[in-house]
Amino acid sequence: MGPALTTERPLVNEVDADDGGDPTTRTPPSGGMDLAGVLGLAIALIGAGIGASKLSDNSFLTHLATGRHVVDHGFLTEDVFTWTSAGDSVVVQSWVASWLYGLVDAVAGFQGLRMLMAVTAAVLAWSCWSLTERSPSVVTRLAVMVPVLAIGLRTWTERPLLIGLVLLAATLLVAEGRGRVWWLAVIGVIWVGVHGSWPLGLVLLAARWFGARLDGRRGARDIRSGAWLAAGLVAGGVLNPYGPALLVFPLELLGRQDTLAHVAEWRAPDFQSLWMRAFLVLVLAAVVAIGRRLEWRTAVPTLVFLALALTSRRNIPVATIVLLPTLAAGLPALGALAGTRRSDAIRLAGRALAVLLVLLPLLAIRGPHVDADRYPVEAVDALVDAGLGPDTTRVVHPDFVGNYLGLRYGDAGAAWIDDRFELHETSLVEDYLVLLDGESGWQEALERDDAEALLWRSDAPLTELAGSVAGWETVWSDEDWTVLCEPTAC
């Protein structure tokens, strides 16, 4: 991770970027680290702090369980985590990320996984800082990074999307002139196996090319960038354990809009939470930036990805990265403080931050490493004590609990459903939604899967209905979770 480069000059020569060969990477002036580089290290340090948070994401639990299975038994080709979809053919969309998680877990356990997330988030934060380099004012750049990091606090979680965001930022940096375009082939090979967000890289480069044409330019660099990225994606999409099926997976997922409409992260943002409001601040800033300096090459992708973010909140962290060049180029310079400033104090601060960037994550990553507060750990223990363990009993539960059971019981097929909605049959998802809301037909939904036990929220309608209407017996209960047993199974 190197220091940010100077901010007084454009990233590349505009003629070379469109008409010539690859621009060479600029060498910063001699004299040690400048102010922009020091601030970049500080931003990366904050990113490391975000990434070093305790592990808790439910999707990550399934990715880790998958990685453990890969390390122990080889790549998954059929579902082993649920008894409802057991044996069904699966395409592990994030097989590279899962494999990586499994390897790190085998070598260094949860502590190693947290370190991996800290490093990844630090790289992402530094990349975002680098994407603001076109601004001549470090004060403006810092002002932009405040809402970016606020969004990161909520969205830079341990899911494979975190790696996907790094690859998106790297793609944009190359498109902006930082590095050789052939690097995008390597990025493509990795990206297609890490996360299903890889089509967004092609959308980004196509939008940049279209914008360049509106600016009256050829957009040659964007064309070459797109060609190299596409080549890498195709290569990675063919040379993998699942073959070309990996390339069509995102389209198949988007084809299940009826199911995705019930998933919170796929819904439009309501701007009720702090991180969504921070994004709204960036949206307003982007409008100001485009109004002050209309450059279609950055404005078109900004508008495209803002539209995607306004239709699905999962696209907010993606859009945040894409609009950074627009903000850097169009927002007014706040103050006269330039990033090229150097002094002995700045060099000393840079060395201190570099040391902290190495040491602080090591000090911060202390156990317990997993935040299991949202998962019914005690309730599952109660099931086991009652002879109704999920590995031997048909237990019905919320989707995110299935992710926890998948990690806890591995390939025993202990879960009824988890959050891999692209895998499960539509009828199963529909039954789950009926049970989730306690709607009419809930008894039939339980009967269809011969449910023997119910692990559900204590305050949910289904819990009351199962006990009072169907006569299910309460085995264990606290203020959060209740375990009920079907009368003939108790």
Rosetta blueprint (number, residue, H / E / L):
1 M L
2 G L
3 P L
4 A L
5 L L
6 T L
7 T L
8 E L
9 R L
10 P L
11 L L
12 V L
13 N L
14 E H
15 V H
16 D H
17 A H
18 D H
19 D H
20 G L
21 G L
22 D L
23 P L
24 T L
25 T L
26 R L
27 T L
28 P L
29 P L
30 S L
31 G L
32 G L
33 M L
34 D L
35 L H
36 A H
37 G H
38 V H
39 L H
40 G H
41 L H
42 A H
43 I H
44 A H
45 L H
46 I H
47 G H
48 A H
49 G H
50 I H
51 G H
52 A L
53 S L
54 K L
55 L E
56 S L
57 D L
58 N H
59 S H
60 F H
61 L H
62 T H
63 H H
64 L H
65 A H
66 T H
67 G H
68 R H
69 H H
70 V H
71 V H
72 D H
73 H H
74 G L
75 F L
76 L L
77 T L
78 E E
79 D L
80 V L
81 F L
82 T E
83 W L
84 T L
85 S L
86 A L
87 G L
88 D L
89 S E
90 V L
91 V L
92 V L
93 Q L
94 S L
95 W H
96 V H
97 A H
98 S H
99 W H
100 L H
101 Y H
102 G H
103 L H
104 V H
105 D H
106 A H
107 V H
108 A H
109 G H
110 F H
111 Q H
112 G H
113 L H
114 R H
115 M H
116 L H
117 M H
118 A H
119 V H
120 T H
121 A H
122 A H
123 V H
124 L H
125 A H
126 W H
127 S H
128 C H
129 W H
130 S H
131 L L
132 T L
133 E L
134 R L
135 S L
136 P L
137 S L
138 V H
139 V H
140 T H
141 R H
142 L H
143 A H
144 V H
145 M H
146 V H
147 P H
148 V H
149 L H
150 A H
151 I H
152 G H
153 L H
154 R H
155 T H
156 W L
157 T L
158 E L
159 R L
160 P L
161 L H
162 L H
163 I H
164 G H
165 L H
166 V H
167 L H
168 L H
169 A H
170 A H
171 T H
172 L H
173 L H
174 V H
175 A H
176 E L
177 G L
178 R L
179 G L
180 R L
181 V L
182 W L
183 W H
184 L H
185 A H
186 V H
187 I H
188 G H
189 V H
190 I H
191 W H
192 V H
193 G H
194 V H
195 H L
196 G L
197 S L
198 W L
199 P H
200 L H
201 G H
202 L H
203 V H
204 L H
205 L H
206 A H
207 A H
208 R H
209 W H
210 F H
211 G H
212 A H
213 R H
214 L H
215 D L
216 G L
217 R L
218 R L
219 G L
220 A H
221 R H
222 D H
223 I H
224 R H
225 S H
226 G H
227 A H
228 W H
229 L H
230 A H
231 A H
232 G H
233 L H
234 V H
235 A H
236 G H
237 G H
238 V H
239 L L
240 N L
241 P L
242 Y L
243 G L
244 P L
245 A H
246 L H
247 L H
248 V H
249 F H
250 P H
251 L H
252 E H
253 L H
254 L H
255 G L
256 R L
257 Q H
258 D H
259 T H
260 L H
261 A L
262 H L
263 V L
264 A H
265 E H
266 W H
267 R L
268 A L
269 P L
270 D L
271 F L
272 Q L
273 S L
274 L H
275 W H
276 M H
277 R H
278 A H
279 F H
280 L H
281 V H
282 L H
283 V H
284 L H
285 A H
286 A H
287 V H
288 V H
289 A H
290 I H
291 G H
292 R H
293 R L
294 L L
295 E L
296 W H
297 R H
298 T H
299 A H
300 V H
301 P H
302 T H
303 L H
304 V H
305 F H
306 L H
307 A H
308 L H
309 A H
310 L H
311 T H
312 S L
313 R H
314 R H
315 N H
316 I H
317 P H
318 V H
319 A H
320 T H
321 I H
322 V H
323 L L
324 L H
325 P H
326 T H
327 L H
328 A H
329 A H
330 G H
331 L L
332 P L
333 A L
334 L L
335 G L
336 A L
337 L L
338 A L
339 G L
340 T L
341 R L
342 R L
343 S L
344 D H
345 A H
346 I H
347 R H
348 L H
349 A H
350 G H
351 R H
352 A H
353 L H
354 A H
355 V H
356 L H
357 L H
358 V H
359 L H
360 L H
361 P H
362 L H
363 L H
364 A H
365 I L
366 R L
367 G L
368 P L
369 H L
370 V E
371 D L
372 A L
373 D L
374 R L
375 Y L
376 P L
377 V H
378 E H
379 A H
380 V H
381 D H
382 A H
383 L H
384 V H
385 D H
386 A L
387 G L
388 L L
389 G L
390 P L
391 D L
392 T L
393 T L
394 R L
395 V E
396 V E
397 H L
398 P L
399 D H
400 F H
401 V H
402 G H
403 N H
404 Y H
405 L H
406 G H
407 L H
408 R H
409 Y H
410 G H
411 D H
412 A H
413 G L
414 A L
415 A E
416 W L
417 I L
418 D L
419 D L
420 R L
421 F L
422 E L
423 L L
424 H L
425 E L
426 T H
427 S H
428 L H
429 V H
430 E H
431 D H
432 Y H
433 L H
434 V H
435 L H
436 L H
437 D H
438 G L
439 E L
440 S L
441 G L
442 W H
443 Q H
444 E H
445 A H
446 L H
447 E H
448 R H
449 D L
450 D L
451 A L
452 E L
453 A E
454 L E
455 L E
456 W E
457 R E
458 S L
459 D L
460 A L
461 P H
462 L H
463 T H
464 E H
465 L H
466 A H
467 G H
468 S H
469 V L
470 A L
471 G L
472 W L
473 E E
474 T E
475 V E
476 W E
477 S E
478 D L
479 E L
480 D L
481 W E
482 T E
483 V E
484 L E
485 C E
486 E L
487 P H
488 T H
489 A H
490 C L
